Amino acid sequence: VIRASGCAAVGLFCLLPAFRAWSADCVSPPAGLVSWWPGEGNATDFTGTNNGTLLNGATFAPAEVGSAFSFNGNNQCVQVPYSHTLVSSNYSMETWVKPMAQVSDQGVIFGQAYGCQLTARQGTSGVLIGFYFATSPVNFPGVVSISEIPIGQFTHLAGTWDGTTLRLYSNGVLSAQGTPGASPVDSGCAFSIGGHYNNCGFVGQFFNGL
């Protein structure tokens, strides 16, 4: 499940992709929600019109509730066409994520190519989480979680940008924050869940997990 508000949200973040489905028994979606990709058998935006496309055999797997997007870490992802509705001066993202393997460098959970991103980064026994935005095609100020999230288990992630401070939460606990002293730029590229595939010419950063 991914939800986004502001920049967008997999249901979160610039967008917010959450790999775990949202149940009717859970809390109601928050006000201001821009996009929400539950991963319930398709890549449809449950809240808005920013529907995604499954690429290279990306599929679904059982989650704690319903189903989740499932990626093999090689070339599979969901691509969401660029929309100005997914870009905002302030934004938040949230998702449930379950890494299935260690990350070799960095894997995109959700983000815009050359723009705002929620990522998995290489850890030791688990995976670190990064939350960034772009100020240029080569500069990405951001924060990285203090502690690792476990491989093979679901963790709830949320990132917020209020125009001054980036904050990253893991299971509702503040994990990292920073004041980059800059503002994000809009690259004009598409948004992706699980990695980038020919997105503004970029291919890579694929995530292995749900």
C-alpha positions in Angstrom: 0.0 0.0 0.0 1.3 3.4 -0.8 -0.4 6.6 0.0 0.7 10.2 -0.7 -0.4 13.6 0.3 1.2 16.8 -0.9 4.2 15.9 -3.1 2.0 12.8 -3.5 1.7 9.8 -1.4 2.1 5.9 -1.8 -0.8 7.0 -0.3 2.4 8.8 0.7 5.7 10.7 0.2 6.1 12.6 -2.9 3.9 9.7 -3.3 3.2 7.1 -0.9 3.4 3.5 -1.9 2.5 1.2 0.8 3.0 -2.4 0.0 0.5 -3.6 2.5 -3.2 -3.2 1.7 -5.5 -0.9 3.7 -8.5 -2.6 5.2 -11.9 -1.2 5.8 -11.4 -2.1 9.4 -8.5 0.3 9.7 -8.6 4.0 10.3 -10.2 6.2 7.6 -7.8 7.8 5.0 -6.6 11.2 6.2 -7.8 14.5 4.7 -5.6 15.9 1.9 -4.7 12.4 0.5 -3.6 12.9 -3.1 -3.0 9.3 -4.2 -3.2 5.8 -2.7 -2.0 2.6 -4.3 -3.3 -0.3 -2.2 -1.8 -3.0 -4.5 -5.0 -5.1 -4.4 -4.5 -6.9 -7.7 -3.8 -3.8 -9.8 -1.9 -0.5 -9.7 -5.0 1.7 -9.6 -4.9 4.9 -7.6 -7.7 4.4 -5.1 -8.1 8.1 -4.2 -7.0 10.1 -7.3 -6.4 9.5 -11.0 -2.7 8.7 -10.9 -3.0 5.1 -12.0 0.2 3.1 -12.3 1.4 0.4 -14.7 3.0 -2.9 -13.6 6.3 -3.4 -15.5 8.4 -6.5 -16.2 6.2 -9.0 -14.4 5.7 -7.2 -11.2 3.0 -9.0 -9.3 1.3 -9.4 -6.0 1.7 -11.4 -2.8 -0.2 -12.0 0.4 0.2 -9.3 3.0 -0.8 -8.8 6.5 -4.1 -7.5 5.1 -5.1 -8.3 1.6 -2.3 -8.3 -1.0 0.8 -6.2 -1.7 2.9 -5.3 -4.7 5.7 -7.9 -5.0 9.1 -7.0 -6.7 12.0 -9.3 -7.5 14.7 -6.7 -7.2 15.9 -7.2 -10.8 13.8 -5.0 -13.0 10.2 -5.1 -11.7 8.4 -1.9 -10.6 5.2 0.1 -10.9 5.4 3.3 -12.9 3.1 6.3 -12.4 3.0 8.9 -15.1 4.0 12.4 -14.1 1.3 14.6 -12.8 1.4 18.0 -11.2 -0.9 16.7 -8.5 1.9 14.6 -7.1 4.2 17.6 -6.6 3.8 20.0 -3.7 5.9 22.4 -1.7 5.0 20.4 1.5 4.2 16.7 1.4 4.2 13.4 3.2 4.4 9.7 2.3 3.7 6.5 4.1 3.8 2.8 3.3 4.1 -0.7 4.7 7.2 -2.4 3.4 8.7 -5.8 3.7 12.3 -6.2 2.4 13.0 -9.8 1.3 16.8 -9.4 0.8 19.7 -7.1 1.7 20.1 -4.1 -0.5 23.3 -3.9 -2.5 23.3 -0.1 -2.7 19.9 1.6 -2.8 16.4 0.4 -3.8 13.5 2.8 -4.5 10.4 2.2 -2.4 8.6 5.2 -3.9 9.7 8.3 -5.6 10.2 10.5 -8.6 13.2 9.9 -10.8 15.7 12.7 -10.0 13.2 14.0 -7.4 11.8 13.1 -4.0 12.4 9.5 -2.9 11.8 7.1 -0.1 14.5 4.4 -0.4 15.9 1.2 1.1 19.7 1.4 1.8 22.2 -1.3 2.6 22.4 -2.2 6.2 24.1 -5.0 8.2 21.5 -7.5 9.4 18.6 -5.3 8.3 17.9 -2.4 5.9 18.3 1.3 6.4 15.7 3.8 5.1 16.5 7.1 3.4 14.2 10.0 2.7 15.4 12.6 0.2 14.5 15.3 -2.3 16.4 16.7 -5.2 17.7 20.3 -5.5 19.3 19.4 -8.8 19.8 16.2 -10.9 22.9 15.4 -8.8 22.1 16.8 -5.3 19.8 15.0 -2.9 19.7 16.3 0.6 17.9 14.0 3.0 18.0 11.8 6.2 18.8 8.2 6.9 17.2 6.1 9.6 19.2 5.6 12.8 18.2 2.0 13.1 17.6 -0.8 10.5 14.3 -2.3 9.7 14.2 -6.1 9.6 14.3 -8.3 6.5 11.3 -10.5 6.1 9.0 -8.5 8.3 6.6 -5.6 7.6 7.5 -2.2 8.9 5.4 1.0 8.6 7.3 4.0 7.2 6.3 7.6 7.0 8.2 10.6 5.7 7.2 14.3 6.0 8.5 17.6 4.6 7.0 20.7 6.0 9.0 23.2 4.0 11.8 23.3 6.7 12.4 19.9 8.2 12.5 16.4 6.8 11.3 13.8 9.2 11.3 10.0 8.9 9.3 7.6 11.1 9.5 3.9 11.6 6.5 2.2 13.2 5.3 5.6 14.4 8.7 6.5 16.1 10.8 9.3 14.8 13.9 7.7 13.3 15.7 10.7 11.7 15.2 14.4 11.0 17.1 17.1 9.3 16.9 20.7 8.0 18.5 20.7 4.5 18.3 24.5 4.2 17.0 24.1 0.6 13.8 23.4 -1.3 12.9 20.5 -3.5 12.8 20.8 -7.3 10.4 19.1 -9.6 12.3 17.0 -12.2 9.2 16.5 -14.4 9.8 12.7 -14.4 7.4 9.9 -13.7 7.0 8.4 -10.2 7.9 4.8 -9.4 7.2 2.1 -6.8 9.9 -0.5 -6.5 12.5 1.0 -8.8 13.0 3.1 -12.0 12.6 1.6 -15.4 13.4 3.9 -18.3 12.2 6.8 -16.2 13.7 10.0 -17.8 16.3 7.6 -19.2 17.2 6.1 -15.9 17.0 2.3 -15.1 17.9 0.9 -11.7 17.6 1.0 -7.9 15.2 -1.9 -7.9 13.8 -3.1 -4.6 13.4 -6.8 -3.6 10.3 -7.1 -1.4 6.7 -6.2 -0.8 
